[in-house]
Structures are given as C-alpha cells and as structure tokens.
Amino acid sequence: MINHLYSKILYLLFINMIFTNNKYYIIRIGNFAINGNSKILYFLFSLFICIEEYITIKSIDCFKIMFGSSLLWAFIELLLHISKTRIIEPMYIGFGDNKKLLNIYSGIFLQGLQEGGFVTSVGLYFGDRLYNYKYLLFLHFFIIFIISNIHLRNNDYTLSSKRQINTPMTIFLMTSITLYNIKSIYQNPIHNFRQIKMLFVMVYICSIWSFTVWYKGFRKVEILIKNNNNNEYIQKDVNYFNTFLIIGYDIIFEIGIAYLTFYNLFII
C-alpha cells in the first residue's frame, strides 16, 4: 500500500509533470501578489534581522545572502516575464487614494526582494538559531503575523499572475541548479548541516504561507492535459491531491532546493 502510494507520487511529480506535454500552472489571485507594501515590509524585516546579526555576532552572512539573492532572483523574475513563463501584473505601493502604480520592472525588483532576499535571509538567520527557544518564539510570532495578514486581506478574485512550472526553460534551470547544489554540497561538507537547517526553515515557513494563501483563495493550481489526437489541451478537474503535489513541488524544489543555490553562491 505504502509502496504503491510512493510510486504514484513519484510518477505524478517527475514523470507526469515533467516528462509529458501536459501543462501545470500556479495561479495567484487577488491583490496579494501585486501589493508592493507587503513586499517592502518583508524586506524591512529581513534588513532588521541582518542588522541584528551583525550587531550581536559581527557576521555579514545574512546581508550577503539577502542582497545577493534579491538581485539574482529579480533577474530570474525578469527572465520569467520576458519568456512569458510568469504573467505578472503591475504592482502598486501606498494606501487608499494615495496608491501609486509601479512599472513592471520596479515590481519585478520588489518580487526579487521578497521571494529571494526575504526567504533566504530568514532561512539562514533562524536556521543558525534553530536550537535557541527565544529565536524560535520570535520566528513563530512572525509566522502568526503572516497568517493574520493573509486572513485579514480581502480577495477581489482577479488574476494577478500565472506561472507554468514545467516549461522546458524551467526544467532546464531546475536541473542545472540541482546538479550545481549537489556538486557544492559534495565539495563543502563542512557547510552541510547549516544548509540543512536553512532548508528546513525555508520549507517550514513557505509551507505555512503557501497553504494558507491557497486556503484563503489567493492561490490555485491549473492542469491542462494534452490530447494527442488533435494536440489541443483540456483543462483537468483539480482535486486536493493534485493541489498538494503541485504546491509541494513548488515549496520543496522551486523554493527549498533552488534557494540553497544562493547559500552556495554567496556564503561558501
């Protein structure tokens, strides 16, 4: 029974998702993805913990991974936009009648700050302090803030971004990144435990965040099955198992494994 379930998961994740012509999408809904205010807030939190680390232990590791990953991830977001892998709507900053619409490139930079800089710096910072209950308490207070912020946000159900996770370019990048990380881990075993702790924190936080936004309707998945007879695509009814696998793939591989690259680039 367990072996059958394990085989089914492997098939859906690696064979049916990657090596077929079907299309798998993660769709962001509402103004959550286009709200520049929240991205600036997460950047400020990252900056705060980096400053705290420098003051307390004179380390600039947090700064290095935050700024390095922000710039590199913004570049990746630009490639996703140019290749139309991710359809990104313009972001805004401000409140009420004082909202200002940003151009697409400013939005891509803010996206890099949050999805690159915030996740990696938080993962490294709290991973290094995983056995300190005071920092763990601080981390969970912040997680409660994230969940509360999601639950209090209204959903206008407009499409904000749509990204296919199994385009040839995406598969090529993920394969290259994974091979590079394996090589770096093998050559630098002294860093392995630190990387594992960082990976755990990133996957932990992003799992809570991803499934919370899915539960609140800010994220959903879409599957298009190719009909080999006429080369047309048919939209498949998505169940909870499909959703879990696709969002799980995004968390573990496109966040966890991919973001370890920034550690290997900027820390080692």
N, C-alpha and C positions, 0 to 999 in steps of 0.2 A: 504494500500500500504506500509506504513512505518512498520507496524507490520509484514507484510509478509517478507519484506527485513530483518528486525531484526531477525526473526525466521530462515531465510535462513543462515544468518551469524553465528548464534549460532550453527546451525546444522553442517555447514562446519567446524567450529572451534573445537567444542567439541565432536560431535558425529562422523562425517565422518573422522575427523583427528585422534582422539584419540582412539575411541572405535571400530574401524574396523581394518581389516588386511591390509589395503592399506598402502603404504609407501610414506612418504613425505620427500623430501630432499632439503637442501640448498647447492648449489654448488658454490664454489669460483673458479674464473677463472683468469688466468694470474699470474704475479709475485707479485700481490698486497699482497696476504696472506703470501708469503714466503720471503718478503723483510724485513729483520731484521732491516735495517736502520730506517725505518719509526716507528717501534715499539720502538726503542731506543729513537727516537725524541719525541714520545708521553710520554715516561717515564720521560724524562728530563723536559717536560712541567709540568707534574704532580709534579715533585720534586720542580720546581720553585714556583708553587702556594702554595705548602705545606710550603716552607721556608718563603714565603711572609706572609702567615697567622701566622706563629709562630713569626715573627719579629713584625708584626703590632698588634696582639691581644694576643700573648703568648699562642696560642692554638695548641695542637698537634693532634687534631681530624683528620685533613687531613692526617697527617703522619700515624696515626693508621689505618685508613681505606684503605690507599693506599698500605701499606706493608702487612697488613692482608689479604686483598682481592687478592693481587698479588699472594701470596703464596698459598692461598686456591684455587684460580682459576687455577693456574698451576697444582695443584693436580687433579682438576676436568678434566682438559685437558688431563692429563696423563691417567685417567680412561677412557675417551672417546677414546683415542688412543688404549689402551690395549683391550677394548671391541669392537674395530673397528667401533664404532658409528661415529667417525670422521676419515676420511682418510687424514692424514697430510703428506705433502711433506716436505723434509728438507729445512730449511731456510738458507739464506746467509747474510753476512754483508760485507760492503766495496763497492767500486765503480770501474767500468771499469775492467781493468785487475787484480785489487787487491781484487777481491771478494773472500771471504772465506766461504766455505760451513760448516754449523754448524751441529753437530749431532742432532738427533731428540729430545733429552732431553733438550738441550740448546734452541732449537726452542720452545719447549713447555713452558719453563720458560719465554721467551720473549712474547709468546702469553698470558701468565698469567699477565705479566706487563701491556700490552696494554688493553686486554679485561676485566681484573679485576681492576687493580690499576688505570689506566687512567680514565676509565668511572666513577668509584665510587668517586675518589677524585675530579674530575671536577664537578660531580653532586652535591656533598656536598658543595664544595667551592662556586660555583656560585649560588646554591640554597640558601645558607645563605646570599647572597648578591643580591637577586633577585630584590630588590627594589632600588638598587643603580645604577643609569644610567651609571656611569663611568665603573663599572664592567660589566654591560650588553653590553656596547660598546666594551669592551675588549673581551668579550666572542664572539661577532659576528665578530670581526676581526679575531679571531682564526678559527671560522667556515668558513669564507671566505678563509682562508689559507687551510683548509682541503679540501674544494670543489675544489680550484685551483690545489692542489696537485693531486687530483683524475683525474681531466680533463687533466692535463699535462702528466699523466702516459700512456705509451704505453701498449697495450694489445696484448700479444702473443697467447691468447686463449688456453693456456694449462691448464689442470686441476690441481689445487693446493690443494683443499680439498673438501671433500664431506661428509655431515653430515645428517643422518636421524634424524628428530626432534621428531618422535613418537615411538621410541623403548620402550619396557617395562621398561628398566632401566631409560630412560629419563623421562617417565611419572611418574614413582615412585619418582624420585628425585624432579620433579616439584611439585607434590602433597605434598610431605613431606615439601619442602621449603615453599610452600604457607600456609600450616597449621601452621608451626612454626612462620611465619611472622604475621599471624592473631593473634596467641597467644601473641606474643611480643607487637603488637600494642594495644591489649586489656589491657595488664598489664602495659603499659607505655604510657598513653595518653598524657603526657607532651611532648613527642617526635613526636607526630603525624604530627603536622604542618611542622616541619623541614623535616620529611620524605617525605611528600607530595611535598614539594619544590624540594627536591633532586630527587624524582621520575620524576617530570616534566622536570627538566633539562636533566636528562639521556635520557628520551624518546624523548625529543626535538632534542638533538644533534644526537642521534643514528638514528632517523627517517631521518634526512637530510643526514647523512652519508650513511645509508643503501640504500635509494632510489637513491642516486647519483651514488653509485657503481653499482647498478642494471642498471640504465640508460646508464652508460658507458660500460656495458657488462662484468663487473668484478664479477657479481653475478647473478645467475639464480636459479629457482626452478624446481624440477622434481617431478612428481607424478606417482607412479606405482599402478595400480588398480588390485586387486587380482581377478582372475577368479575362482569362487568357484567350477566350474565344473571340472577343471583339476589342480587347485592350482598353476597355472602359473600367472605371473604378466605381465600386458600390460601397456606400457607407454602411459599416457594420454596427449593429447594436452593441454598445459597450456595457459590460457588466462590471461588478466590483472587482473581480479577479483581474480583468484587463487593466482597469484603472490602477490597481495596486502594483502590477508588474511594470507598467509604463512609468508611473511616478517613481516607483522604486528604482528603476533603471536610471532615471534622471538623477536621483539623490546619490546613489552609490557610485555610478560611473561618471556621469557628466558633472557632478559636484565633487564627491569624495575623491575618486581616483584622479580626475582631471586636475583638481586643485592642489594635490600633492606635488604637481609639477612646479608650482610656484615655490614650494619649500626647496626643491632640488635646484631650482634656478637661482634663488636669492638668499638662501641660508647656508647651503653646503659650500 
